[in-house]
Amino acid sequence: MSIILKKDVRINQIITTSVERSRALDDEARAAMLNILSHKPMSAEELTKELKKSGFERATTTVRHHLDVLKDCGLIEIVRMQEVRGAVLKYYASTIKFLGFENSFDSSKYTKAINETSLRLLKLAGSIVGKYGIAIKSADGHSCPYCSIQHGKEYVVIEIMNRALAEIVQKREFIDLMKQLNGKQKTKHN
């Protein structure tokens, strides 16, 4: 018997989510809804119109169903309710920033940046464990349902960094950096 292919595979992404959330993202219209709702809270009716502009023709009742699925798994929240002609109008917003790219990241172009950033993140993880280790240890006892390994502490440390990244992308400084990359604002070096 001869080996036709042998390759070492390294983990190159971490996704911290549940199967329920993954299933919720299995529909392109829901993914589009998350993107739309991450920019501006909307009602089901407003979202139906916005989806149509994006090429997703859905009835408002279908959009409401999709909103329920996304809300039930924590990907969106109701952010405002108001009474309109005796009915309650709900406005929804995304709790995640969904960047839906299909294998478009060529990591070989960014090897140096990845290596430098990973060293900084390792130091940051060490700092998190050093400062919050007692609280993180309380995550013990939750076994992964797929491999029976207790990933609780690992999950907590990664989620702390993940949520910190989510905070960063909402800050004015980060938004300004992205505008610079998009050429919408002069850089300090010009």
Backbone as JSON Lines, residues from 0, in Angstrom:
{"i":0,"aa":"M","n":[0.84,-1.17,0.0],"ca":[0.0,0.0,0.0],"c":[0.89,1.23,0.0]}
{"i":1,"aa":"S","n":[0.63,2.17,-0.91],"ca":[1.43,3.4,-0.96],"c":[0.56,4.59,-0.55]}
{"i":2,"aa":"I","n":[1.18,5.51,0.13],"ca":[0.48,6.72,0.58],"c":[0.37,7.68,-0.59]}
{"i":3,"aa":"I","n":[-0.83,8.11,-0.86],"ca":[-1.07,9.04,-1.96],"c":[-0.97,10.49,-1.49]}
{"i":4,"aa":"L","n":[-1.41,10.72,-0.27],"ca":[-1.37,12.08,0.28],"c":[-1.12,12.01,1.77]}
{"i":5,"aa":"K","n":[-0.24,12.85,2.24],"ca":[-0.02,12.98,3.67],"c":[0.26,14.45,3.92]}
{"i":6,"aa":"K","n":[-0.49,15.02,4.84],"ca":[-0.39,16.45,5.07],"c":[-0.64,16.75,6.54]}
{"i":7,"aa":"D","n":[0.17,17.61,7.11],"ca":[-0.09,18.1,8.45],"c":[-1.07,19.25,8.34]}
{"i":8,"aa":"V","n":[-2.11,19.21,9.14],"ca":[-3.11,20.28,9.13],"c":[-3.07,20.98,10.48]}
{"i":9,"aa":"R","n":[-3.0,22.27,10.42],"ca":[-3.0,23.07,11.63],"c":[-4.33,23.81,11.74]}
{"i":10,"aa":"I","n":[-4.78,23.99,12.94],"ca":[-5.99,24.78,13.15],"c":[-5.67,26.21,12.75]}
{"i":11,"aa":"N","n":[-6.5,26.8,11.91],"ca":[-6.24,28.17,11.48],"c":[-7.38,29.13,11.82]}
{"i":12,"aa":"Q","n":[-8.42,28.63,12.44],"ca":[-9.52,29.48,12.89],"c":[-10.13,28.85,14.12]}
{"i":13,"aa":"I","n":[-10.74,29.7,14.93],"ca":[-11.49,29.2,16.08],"c":[-12.89,29.77,15.99]}
{"i":14,"aa":"I","n":[-13.85,28.9,16.05],"ca":[-15.25,29.32,16.06],"c":[-15.82,28.91,17.4]}
{"i":15,"aa":"T","n":[-16.29,29.87,18.15],"ca":[-16.93,29.55,19.43],"c":[-18.42,29.78,19.25]}
{"i":16,"aa":"T","n":[-19.12,28.71,19.0],"ca":[-20.56,28.82,18.79],"c":[-21.2,27.48,19.14]}
{"i":17,"aa":"S","n":[-22.51,27.47,19.09],"ca":[-23.26,26.24,19.34],"c":[-23.79,25.69,18.03]}
{"i":18,"aa":"V","n":[-24.2,24.44,18.06],"ca":[-24.8,23.84,16.88],"c":[-26.08,24.61,16.51]}
{"i":19,"aa":"E","n":[-26.83,25.03,17.53],"ca":[-28.05,25.79,17.29],"c":[-27.76,27.07,16.51]}
{"i":20,"aa":"R","n":[-26.72,27.78,16.9],"ca":[-26.34,29.0,16.18],"c":[-25.85,28.68,14.77]}
{"i":21,"aa":"S","n":[-25.11,27.61,14.63],"ca":[-24.64,27.21,13.3],"c":[-25.81,26.91,12.38]}
{"i":22,"aa":"R","n":[-26.8,26.22,12.92],"ca":[-28.01,25.92,12.12],"c":[-28.74,27.2,11.74]}
{"i":23,"aa":"A","n":[-28.77,28.16,12.65],"ca":[-29.44,29.42,12.36],"c":[-28.76,30.14,11.2]}
{"i":24,"aa":"L","n":[-27.45,29.96,11.06],"ca":[-26.69,30.61,9.99],"c":[-26.69,29.8,8.69]}
{"i":25,"aa":"D","n":[-27.39,28.68,8.69],"ca":[-27.44,27.81,7.53],"c":[-28.32,28.38,6.42]}
{"i":26,"aa":"D","n":[-28.94,29.5,6.65],"ca":[-29.81,30.14,5.67],"c":[-29.19,31.48,5.27]}
{"i":27,"aa":"E","n":[-28.97,31.67,3.98],"ca":[-28.33,32.9,3.49],"c":[-29.11,34.15,3.86]}
{"i":28,"aa":"A","n":[-30.42,34.06,3.88],"ca":[-31.23,35.23,4.24],"c":[-30.98,35.62,5.7]}
{"i":29,"aa":"R","n":[-30.83,34.63,6.57],"ca":[-30.55,34.94,7.98],"c":[-29.18,35.59,8.13]}
{"i":30,"aa":"A","n":[-28.2,35.09,7.38],"ca":[-26.87,35.7,7.41],"c":[-26.95,37.15,6.93]}
{"i":31,"aa":"A","n":[-27.72,37.39,5.89],"ca":[-27.91,38.76,5.39],"c":[-28.6,39.62,6.45]}
{"i":32,"aa":"M","n":[-29.57,39.03,7.14],"ca":[-30.28,39.76,8.2],"c":[-29.32,40.18,9.3]}
{"i":33,"aa":"L","n":[-28.42,39.28,9.7],"ca":[-27.44,39.62,10.74],"c":[-26.56,40.78,10.3]}
{"i":34,"aa":"N","n":[-26.13,40.74,9.06],"ca":[-25.31,41.82,8.54],"c":[-26.07,43.14,8.56]}
{"i":35,"aa":"I","n":[-27.29,43.13,8.09],"ca":[-28.11,44.34,8.05],"c":[-28.36,44.86,9.47]}
{"i":36,"aa":"L","n":[-28.73,43.95,10.37],"ca":[-29.06,44.36,11.74],"c":[-27.83,44.75,12.57]}
{"i":37,"aa":"S","n":[-26.62,44.45,12.08],"ca":[-25.43,44.88,12.81],"c":[-25.14,46.35,12.53]}
{"i":38,"aa":"H","n":[-25.78,46.91,11.51],"ca":[-25.58,48.32,11.17],"c":[-26.65,49.23,11.75]}
{"i":39,"aa":"K","n":[-27.87,48.67,11.87],"ca":[-28.98,49.52,12.31],"c":[-30.13,48.64,12.79]}
{"i":40,"aa":"P","n":[-30.7,48.96,13.96],"ca":[-31.89,48.22,14.42],"c":[-33.05,48.44,13.45]}
{"i":41,"aa":"M","n":[-33.83,47.39,13.22],"ca":[-34.96,47.48,12.3],"c":[-36.11,46.62,12.78]}
{"i":42,"aa":"S","n":[-37.3,46.98,12.3],"ca":[-38.49,46.17,12.52],"c":[-38.54,45.1,11.44]}
{"i":43,"aa":"A","n":[-39.41,44.13,11.59],"ca":[-39.56,43.07,10.59],"c":[-39.93,43.66,9.23]}
{"i":44,"aa":"E","n":[-40.79,44.64,9.24],"ca":[-41.22,45.26,7.98],"c":[-40.07,45.98,7.3]}
{"i":45,"aa":"E","n":[-39.28,46.75,8.08],"ca":[-38.12,47.46,7.51],"c":[-37.09,46.46,6.99]}
{"i":46,"aa":"L","n":[-36.9,45.4,7.74],"ca":[-35.93,44.38,7.36],"c":[-36.36,43.67,6.08]}
{"i":47,"aa":"T","n":[-37.66,43.43,5.92],"ca":[-38.18,42.8,4.71],"c":[-37.82,43.64,3.48]}
{"i":48,"aa":"K","n":[-37.99,44.96,3.6],"ca":[-37.66,45.88,2.49],"c":[-36.16,45.88,2.22]}
{"i":49,"aa":"E","n":[-35.36,45.89,3.28],"ca":[-33.9,45.91,3.14],"c":[-33.4,44.61,2.52]}
{"i":50,"aa":"L","n":[-33.98,43.5,2.92],"ca":[-33.6,42.2,2.34],"c":[-33.89,42.17,0.85]}
{"i":51,"aa":"K","n":[-35.02,42.74,0.46],"ca":[-35.4,42.77,-0.95],"c":[-34.34,43.51,-1.76]}
{"i":52,"aa":"K","n":[-33.79,44.61,-1.2],"ca":[-32.73,45.36,-1.89],"c":[-31.48,44.5,-2.06]}
{"i":53,"aa":"S","n":[-31.29,43.54,-1.16],"ca":[-30.13,42.65,-1.22],"c":[-30.39,41.4,-2.03]}
{"i":54,"aa":"G","n":[-31.57,41.32,-2.65],"ca":[-31.89,40.17,-3.49],"c":[-32.61,39.03,-2.8]}
{"i":55,"aa":"F","n":[-33.07,39.26,-1.57],"ca":[-33.78,38.22,-0.83],"c":[-35.25,38.61,-0.7]}
{"i":56,"aa":"E","n":[-36.06,38.08,-1.58],"ca":[-37.51,38.34,-1.53],"c":[-38.13,37.39,-0.53]}
{"i":57,"aa":"R","n":[-38.58,37.92,0.59],"ca":[-39.21,37.11,1.63],"c":[-40.46,37.84,2.11]}
{"i":58,"aa":"A","n":[-41.48,37.07,2.43],"ca":[-42.69,37.64,3.02],"c":[-42.35,38.09,4.44]}
{"i":59,"aa":"T","n":[-43.06,39.09,4.93],"ca":[-42.82,39.58,6.28],"c":[-43.01,38.48,7.31]}
{"i":60,"aa":"T","n":[-43.96,37.58,7.09],"ca":[-44.15,36.47,8.04],"c":[-42.93,35.55,8.07]}
{"i":61,"aa":"T","n":[-42.31,35.34,6.91],"ca":[-41.09,34.53,6.85],"c":[-39.94,35.25,7.56]}
{"i":62,"aa":"V","n":[-39.84,36.55,7.37],"ca":[-38.81,37.33,8.04],"c":[-39.01,37.26,9.55]}
{"i":63,"aa":"R","n":[-40.26,37.34,9.99],"ca":[-40.53,37.22,11.44],"c":[-40.1,35.85,11.97]}
{"i":64,"aa":"H","n":[-40.35,34.81,11.19],"ca":[-39.9,33.46,11.58],"c":[-38.37,33.43,11.71]}
{"i":65,"aa":"H","n":[-37.67,33.98,10.71],"ca":[-36.22,34.03,10.75],"c":[-35.74,34.84,11.97]}
{"i":66,"aa":"L","n":[-36.41,35.94,12.26],"ca":[-36.06,36.75,13.44],"c":[-36.21,35.94,14.72]}
{"i":67,"aa":"D","n":[-37.27,35.14,14.8],"ca":[-37.47,34.29,15.98],"c":[-36.34,33.28,16.13]}
{"i":68,"aa":"V","n":[-35.93,32.67,15.02],"ca":[-34.84,31.69,15.06],"c":[-33.56,32.36,15.54]}
{"i":69,"aa":"L","n":[-33.24,33.53,14.99],"ca":[-32.03,34.25,15.37],"c":[-32.09,34.74,16.81]}
{"i":70,"aa":"K","n":[-33.26,35.16,17.24],"ca":[-33.43,35.64,18.63],"c":[-33.32,34.48,19.61]}
{"i":71,"aa":"D","n":[-33.94,33.35,19.29],"ca":[-33.93,32.2,20.2],"c":[-32.53,31.68,20.49]}
{"i":72,"aa":"C","n":[-31.6,31.86,19.55],"ca":[-30.24,31.38,19.8],"c":[-29.28,32.51,20.16]}
{"i":73,"aa":"G","n":[-29.81,33.69,20.42],"ca":[-29.01,34.79,20.94],"c":[-28.2,35.57,19.93]}
{"i":74,"aa":"L","n":[-28.5,35.43,18.65],"ca":[-27.75,36.17,17.64],"c":[-28.3,37.58,17.42]}
{"i":75,"aa":"I","n":[-29.55,37.79,17.81],"ca":[-30.15,39.13,17.78],"c":[-30.95,39.33,19.06]}
{"i":76,"aa":"E","n":[-31.26,40.58,19.34],"ca":[-32.09,40.92,20.49],"c":[-33.11,41.97,20.09]}
{"i":77,"aa":"I","n":[-34.19,42.0,20.83],"ca":[-35.16,43.09,20.68],"c":[-34.57,44.28,21.42]}
{"i":78,"aa":"V","n":[-34.44,45.4,20.72],"ca":[-33.81,46.58,21.32],"c":[-34.8,47.71,21.59]}
{"i":79,"aa":"R","n":[-35.97,47.59,21.0],"ca":[-36.99,48.62,21.22],"c":[-38.35,48.04,20.89]}
{"i":80,"aa":"M","n":[-39.34,48.43,21.68],"ca":[-40.73,48.09,21.38],"c":[-41.54,49.36,21.52]}
{"i":81,"aa":"Q","n":[-42.44,49.55,20.59],"ca":[-43.3,50.72,20.69],"c":[-44.71,50.35,20.24]}
{"i":82,"aa":"E","n":[-45.65,51.04,20.83],"ca":[-47.05,50.8,20.47],"c":[-47.39,51.62,19.25]}
{"i":83,"aa":"V","n":[-47.95,50.94,18.25],"ca":[-48.36,51.59,17.01],"c":[-49.77,51.1,16.69]}
{"i":84,"aa":"R","n":[-50.72,51.98,16.77],"ca":[-52.13,51.68,16.47],"c":[-52.61,50.42,17.19]}
{"i":85,"aa":"G","n":[-52.29,50.32,18.46],"ca":[-52.75,49.2,19.28],"c":[-51.92,47.93,19.18]}
{"i":86,"aa":"A","n":[-50.94,47.92,18.31],"ca":[-50.06,46.75,18.17],"c":[-48.67,47.11,18.7]}
{"i":87,"aa":"V","n":[-47.88,46.11,18.97],"ca":[-46.52,46.33,19.44],"c":[-45.55,46.11,18.27]}
{"i":88,"aa":"L","n":[-44.77,47.14,17.98],"ca":[-43.78,47.08,16.92],"c":[-42.42,46.83,17.58]}
{"i":89,"aa":"K","n":[-41.74,45.75,17.16],"ca":[-40.46,45.37,17.74],"c":[-39.34,45.72,16.79]}
{"i":90,"aa":"Y","n":[-38.24,46.21,17.36],"ca":[-37.04,46.51,16.6],"c":[-35.93,45.58,17.09]}
{"i":91,"aa":"Y","n":[-35.19,45.04,16.14],"ca":[-34.16,44.04,16.43],"c":[-32.78,44.58,16.04]}
{"i":92,"aa":"A","n":[-31.76,44.09,16.76],"ca":[-30.37,44.41,16.41],"c":[-29.53,43.15,16.6]}
{"i":93,"aa":"S","n":[-28.47,43.05,15.83],"ca":[-27.58,41.9,15.9],"c":[-26.66,42.01,17.11]}
{"i":94,"aa":"T","n":[-26.38,40.88,17.74],"ca":[-25.44,40.84,18.85],"c":[-24.06,40.37,18.37]}
{"i":95,"aa":"I","n":[-23.95,40.06,17.08],"ca":[-22.66,39.63,16.53],"c":[-22.35,40.42,15.27]}
{"i":96,"aa":"K","n":[-21.09,40.47,14.93],"ca":[-20.67,41.03,13.65],"c":[-20.35,39.82,12.78]}
{"i":97,"aa":"F","n":[-21.16,39.6,11.8],"ca":[-21.01,38.44,10.92],"c":[-20.28,38.88,9.66]}
{"i":98,"aa":"L","n":[-19.09,38.33,9.46],"ca":[-18.32,38.61,8.26],"c":[-18.31,37.35,7.42]}
{"i":99,"aa":"G","n":[-19.2,37.28,6.47],"ca":[-19.38,36.05,5.7],"c":[-18.51,35.98,4.47]}
{"i":100,"aa":"F","n":[-17.32,35.46,4.64],"ca":[-16.41,35.27,3.52],"c":[-16.19,33.79,3.31]}
{"i":101,"aa":"E","n":[-16.15,33.37,2.08],"ca":[-15.98,31.96,1.74],"c":[-14.53,31.68,1.39]}
{"i":102,"aa":"N","n":[-13.74,31.25,2.37],"ca":[-12.35,30.84,2.14],"c":[-11.56,31.84,1.3]}
{"i":103,"aa":"S","n":[-11.74,33.12,1.55],"ca":[-11.07,34.12,0.72],"c":[-9.8,34.68,1.35]}
{"i":104,"aa":"F","n":[-9.45,34.23,2.54],"ca":[-8.29,34.77,3.23],"c":[-7.05,33.96,2.89]}
{"i":105,"aa":"D","n":[-6.1,34.58,2.22],"ca":[-4.84,33.92,1.88],"c":[-3.84,34.24,2.98]}
{"i":106,"aa":"S","n":[-3.74,33.35,3.96],"ca":[-2.9,33.6,5.12],"c":[-1.42,33.7,4.76]}
{"i":107,"aa":"S","n":[-1.01,33.13,3.64],"ca":[0.41,33.17,3.27],"c":[0.89,34.6,3.05]}
{"i":108,"aa":"K","n":[-0.01,35.51,2.73],"ca":[0.35,36.92,2.54],"c":[0.59,37.63,3.87]}
{"i":109,"aa":"Y","n":[0.12,37.03,4.95],"ca":[0.15,37.7,6.25],"c":[0.88,36.89,7.32]}
{"i":110,"aa":"T","n":[1.76,36.01,6.9],"ca":[2.45,35.13,7.84],"c":[3.14,35.91,8.96]}
{"i":111,"aa":"K","n":[3.88,36.93,8.61],"ca":[4.61,37.71,9.6],"c":[3.63,38.37,10.58]}
{"i":112,"aa":"A","n":[2.56,38.98,10.06],"ca":[1.57,39.63,10.92],"c":[0.9,38.61,11.84]}
{"i":113,"aa":"I","n":[0.6,37.43,11.32],"ca":[-0.03,36.38,12.13],"c":[0.92,35.93,13.23]}
{"i":114,"aa":"N","n":[2.18,35.71,12.89],"ca":[3.15,35.26,13.89],"c":[3.36,36.31,14.98]}
{"i":115,"aa":"E","n":[3.52,37.57,14.6],"ca":[3.71,38.63,15.59],"c":[2.47,38.79,16.47]}
{"i":116,"aa":"T","n":[1.3,38.74,15.85],"ca":[0.06,38.89,16.61],"c":[-0.16,37.7,17.53]}
{"i":117,"aa":"S","n":[0.17,36.5,17.07],"ca":[-0.03,35.32,17.92],"c":[0.85,35.4,19.17]}
{"i":118,"aa":"L","n":[2.06,35.92,19.04],"ca":[2.93,36.08,20.21],"c":[2.32,37.08,21.2]}
{"i":119,"aa":"R","n":[1.79,38.17,20.68],"ca":[1.13,39.18,21.54],"c":[-0.11,38.59,22.21]}
{"i":120,"aa":"L","n":[-0.87,37.82,21.46],"ca":[-2.08,37.22,22.02],"c":[-1.75,36.16,23.07]}
{"i":121,"aa":"L","n":[-0.66,35.45,22.87],"ca":[-0.24,34.47,23.86],"c":[0.1,35.17,25.18]}
{"i":122,"aa":"K","n":[0.8,36.3,25.09],"ca":[1.1,37.08,26.29],"c":[-0.2,37.6,26.92]}
{"i":123,"aa":"L","n":[-1.13,38.03,26.09],"ca":[-2.41,38.51,26.58],"c":[-3.17,37.38,27.28]}
{"i":124,"aa":"A","n":[-3.18,36.19,26.67],"ca":[-3.85,35.04,27.3],"c":[-3.22,34.74,28.65]}
{"i":125,"aa":"G","n":[-1.89,34.81,28.73],"ca":[-1.21,34.61,30.0],"c":[-1.62,35.65,31.03]}
{"i":126,"aa":"S","n":[-1.77,36.87,30.61],"ca":[-2.21,37.95,31.5],"c":[-3.64,37.7,31.99]}
{"i":127,"aa":"I","n":[-4.5,37.26,31.09],"ca":[-5.9,36.97,31.44],"c":[-5.94,35.85,32.47]}
{"i":128,"aa":"V","n":[-5.19,34.79,32.23],"ca":[-5.16,33.65,33.15],"c":[-4.58,34.08,34.49]}
{"i":129,"aa":"G","n":[-3.52,34.89,34.46],"ca":[-2.92,35.36,35.7],"c":[-3.86,36.21,36.53]}
{"i":130,"aa":"K","n":[-4.61,37.07,35.86],"ca":[-5.48,38.0,36.58],"c":[-6.84,37.41,36.93]}
{"i":131,"aa":"Y","n":[-7.38,36.56,36.05],"ca":[-8.75,36.06,36.22],"c":[-8.81,34.54,36.36]}
{"i":132,"aa":"G","n":[-7.66,33.92,36.65],"ca":[-7.58,32.46,36.72],"c":[-8.57,31.81,37.65]}
{"i":133,"aa":"I","n":[-8.8,32.4,38.81],"ca":[-9.73,31.8,39.78],"c":[-11.14,31.74,39.19]}
{"i":134,"aa":"A","n":[-11.57,32.82,38.57],"ca":[-12.9,32.82,37.94],"c":[-12.95,31.85,36.76]}
{"i":135,"aa":"I","n":[-11.89,31.8,35.98],"ca":[-11.85,30.92,34.81],"c":[-11.9,29.45,35.22]}
{"i":136,"aa":"K","n":[-11.27,29.1,36.35],"ca":[-11.29,27.72,36.82],"c":[-12.7,27.23,37.11]}
{"i":137,"aa":"S","n":[-13.61,28.16,37.38],"ca":[-15.0,27.77,37.67],"c":[-15.71,27.23,36.42]}
{"i":138,"aa":"A","n":[-15.11,27.42,35.25],"ca":[-15.7,26.89,34.01],"c":[-15.43,25.4,33.87]}
{"i":139,"aa":"D","n":[-14.7,24.82,34.8],"ca":[-14.38,23.4,34.77],"c":[-15.66,22.57,34.88]}
{"i":140,"aa":"G","n":[-15.62,21.37,34.39],"ca":[-16.75,20.47,34.54],"c":[-17.68,20.42,33.35]}
{"i":141,"aa":"H","n":[-17.49,21.31,32.38],"ca":[-18.34,21.29,31.19],"c":[-17.58,20.57,30.08]}
{"i":142,"aa":"S","n":[-17.97,19.37,29.79],"ca":[-17.3,18.58,28.75],"c":[-17.87,18.93,27.38]}
{"i":143,"aa":"C","n":[-17.01,18.89,26.4],"ca":[-17.42,19.08,25.01],"c":[-18.32,17.9,24.63]}
{"i":144,"aa":"P","n":[-19.5,18.17,24.07],"ca":[-20.39,17.06,23.71],"c":[-19.89,16.24,22.52]}
{"i":145,"aa":"Y","n":[-18.83,16.7,21.86],"ca":[-18.35,16.01,20.66],"c":[-17.1,15.2,20.9]}
{"i":146,"aa":"C","n":[-16.3,15.57,21.93],"ca":[-15.07,14.82,22.16],"c":[-14.85,14.47,23.63]}
{"i":147,"aa":"S","n":[-15.75,14.87,24.49],"ca":[-15.71,14.58,25.93],"c":[-14.52,15.2,26.67]}
{"i":148,"aa":"I","n":[-13.82,16.11,26.03],"ca":[-12.73,16.83,26.69],"c":[-13.32,18.06,27.35]}
{"i":149,"aa":"Q","n":[-12.8,18.42,28.5],"ca":[-13.28,19.61,29.18],"c":[-12.58,20.84,28.6]}
{"i":150,"aa":"H","n":[-13.28,21.53,27.7],"ca":[-12.75,22.73,27.06],"c":[-13.22,24.01,27.75]}
{"i":151,"aa":"G","n":[-13.86,23.89,28.89],"ca":[-14.48,25.05,29.52],"c":[-13.53,26.21,29.75]}
{"i":152,"aa":"K","n":[-12.37,25.94,30.32],"ca":[-11.41,27.02,30.6],"c":[-10.86,27.61,29.3]}
{"i":153,"aa":"E","n":[-10.55,26.74,28.36],"ca":[-10.07,27.18,27.05],"c":[-11.11,28.08,26.39]}
{"i":154,"aa":"Y","n":[-12.36,27.63,26.43],"ca":[-13.47,28.4,25.85],"c":[-13.58,29.78,26.48]}
{"i":155,"aa":"V","n":[-13.49,29.85,27.81],"ca":[-13.63,31.13,28.5],"c":[-12.52,32.1,28.09]}
{"i":156,"aa":"V","n":[-11.28,31.63,28.06],"ca":[-10.17,32.51,27.68],"c":[-10.34,33.0,26.24]}
{"i":157,"aa":"I","n":[-10.71,32.1,25.34],"ca":[-10.9,32.48,23.94],"c":[-12.09,33.43,23.8]}
{"i":158,"aa":"E","n":[-13.17,33.16,24.54],"ca":[-14.34,34.04,24.47],"c":[-14.03,35.43,25.01]}
{"i":159,"aa":"I","n":[-13.21,35.53,26.05],"ca":[-12.81,36.85,26.56],"c":[-12.11,37.63,25.45]}
{"i":160,"aa":"M","n":[-11.18,36.97,24.76],"ca":[-10.47,37.65,23.67],"c":[-11.41,37.94,22.49]}
{"i":161,"aa":"N","n":[-12.3,36.99,22.19],"ca":[-13.26,37.17,21.11],"c":[-14.17,38.37,21.38]}
{"i":162,"aa":"R","n":[-14.68,38.45,22.59],"ca":[-15.58,39.56,22.93],"c":[-14.84,40.88,23.01]}
{"i":163,"aa":"A","n":[-13.57,40.83,23.39],"ca":[-12.75,42.05,23.37],"c":[-12.59,42.53,21.92]}
{"i":164,"aa":"L","n":[-12.39,41.6,20.99],"ca":[-12.33,41.97,19.57],"c":[-13.65,42.59,19.11]}
{"i":165,"aa":"A","n":[-14.75,42.02,19.59],"ca":[-16.07,42.58,19.23],"c":[-16.2,44.01,19.75]}
{"i":166,"aa":"E","n":[-15.65,44.28,20.93],"ca":[-15.68,45.64,21.47],"c":[-14.83,46.57,20.61]}
{"i":167,"aa":"I","n":[-13.66,46.08,20.19],"ca":[-12.75,46.9,19.4],"c":[-13.39,47.34,18.09]}
{"i":168,"aa":"V","n":[-14.05,46.42,17.37],"ca":[-14.58,46.77,16.04],"c":[-15.69,47.8,16.1]}
{"i":169,"aa":"Q","n":[-16.21,48.05,17.3],"ca":[-17.26,49.05,17.45],"c":[-16.72,50.42,17.88]}
{"i":170,"aa":"K","n":[-15.45,50.48,18.19],"ca":[-14.85,51.73,18.65],"c":[-14.51,52.63,17.47]}
{"i":171,"aa":"R","n":[-14.63,53.92,17.7],"ca":[-14.38,54.93,16.67],"c":[-12.98,54.76,16.08]}
{"i":172,"aa":"E","n":[-11.98,54.48,16.92],"ca":[-10.6,54.34,16.43],"c":[-10.47,53.22,15.4]}
{"i":173,"aa":"F","n":[-11.13,52.11,15.64],"ca":[-11.08,50.99,14.7],"c":[-11.82,51.35,13.41]}
{"i":174,"aa":"I","n":[-12.97,51.96,13.56],"ca":[-13.75,52.37,12.39],"c":[-12.94,53.33,11.53]}
{"i":175,"aa":"D","n":[-12.22,54.26,12.18],"ca":[-11.36,55.2,11.44],"c":[-10.22,54.46,10.73]}
{"i":176,"aa":"L","n":[-9.64,53.44,11.39],"ca":[-8.6,52.64,10.74],"c":[-9.13,51.97,9.48]}
{"i":177,"aa":"M","n":[-10.34,51.42,9.56],"ca":[-10.93,50.76,8.39],"c":[-11.22,51.76,7.28]}
{"i":178,"aa":"K","n":[-11.62,52.97,7.66],"ca":[-11.83,54.02,6.65],"c":[-10.52,54.35,5.95]}
{"i":179,"aa":"Q","n":[-9.42,54.39,6.73],"ca":[-8.11,54.64,6.14],"c":[-7.77,53.56,5.12]}
{"i":180,"aa":"L","n":[-8.02,52.31,5.49],"ca":[-7.74,51.2,4.58],"c":[-8.58,51.27,3.32]}
{"i":181,"aa":"N","n":[-9.77,51.81,3.46],"ca":[-10.68,51.93,2.31],"c":[-10.45,53.2,1.53]}
{"i":182,"aa":"G","n":[-9.46,54.02,1.96],"ca":[-9.14,55.24,1.23],"c":[-10.14,56.36,1.42]}
{"i":183,"aa":"K","n":[-10.98,56.27,2.45],"ca":[-12.02,57.28,2.67],"c":[-11.53,58.42,3.55]}
{"i":184,"aa":"Q","n":[-10.29,58.31,4.02],"ca":[-9.77,59.31,4.92],"c":[-8.26,59.31,4.74]}
{"i":185,"aa":"K","n":[-7.67,60.48,4.78],"ca":[-6.21,60.54,4.63],"c":[-5.55,59.94,5.87]}
{"i":186,"aa":"T","n":[-4.45,59.24,5.63],"ca":[-3.7,58.69,6.75],"c":[-2.82,59.78,7.34]}
{"i":187,"aa":"K","n":[-2.32,59.55,8.54],"ca":[-1.47,60.53,9.22],"c":[-0.15,60.73,8.48]}
{"i":188,"aa":"H","n":[0.22,59.78,7.63],"ca":[1.5,59.85,6.95],"c":[1.43,60.68,5.66]}
{"i":189,"aa":"N","n":[0.24,61.1,5.24],"ca":[0.1,61.87,3.99],"c":[0.46,63.31,4.19]}
